[in-house]
């Protein structure tokens, strides 16, 4: 039941973001691509570490690369969000302005 409420909440949050111009196909593809990158780097490194413990440095290197990528994606996302908010504010200001 709680998962159903979470899905409903997610739907409304995503709908609101789409109306504000913050949620686009580009942002969705970036999110999926980032998750795939995380799994594609850490998962094989973790399996390698399990089978060959002397390669634990590979796992730690993969985690470090993912941490740097996470900071970069958050920075990129913040920039995109600010630009989208500025666009939305400009559009709403133009739509409320009364022509003389």
C-alpha angles and dihedrals in degrees: 000000000000090000089055090053089049091053091050091049091048090051093054093044092051091046091052091048091050091051090052091049094244096113113062137152089261093057092046093050090047090053094049091045092050093051090049089050091052093050093042093055107035101036097058091042090052092050090049090052091050093052097036112027092188088071095062088118088068090059092048091048090051091050090049092050090049091050090054090046090050092054090047094050092047090051091048091047092050091051091049091048092051091048092048091048091050090050092048092048091049092049093048091048090051093048093051095046112104117223115233 
